[in-house]
């Protein structure tokens, strides 16, 4: 049996919405990657379908070798989806980041509940608050990127200034 790696990367207009924020992934599958217009391709771009770029990343003789290759492609922190809800030919799904991301809207709602952002807060204070809130999110098992957190805090500060 041969094993294949297929990368699926969302390129549509709303990458941070609820449906797409955690879409990007690498799948280890037993089905050769193909695109309807190109046929079988062991490596390279397979095409774009429904705002998703598809890439093939090789053929492997064992599941273990394919998983080692996926981990090298991710090169940083990653997580593996639970195996109980995978399509029949997909053996494993890996996603970037050790924690699932949080949407911008959910982050702003959570911050409004958790902290008071003042119109007088300077950039240093926002950075301190960002550090604290990122730690809190990680304790809850949620990930937040520093830039996303900073943008959300600036949004709240600007909203306070407009009031």
Secondary structure by P-SEA (a helix, b strand, c coil): cbbbbbbbbbbccccccccccccccccccccccccccccccccccccccccbbbbbccccccaaaaaaaaaaaaccccccccccccccccccccccccbbbbcaaaaaaaaaacbbbbccccaaaaaaaaaaaaaaaaaacccccaaaaaaaaaaaaaaaaac
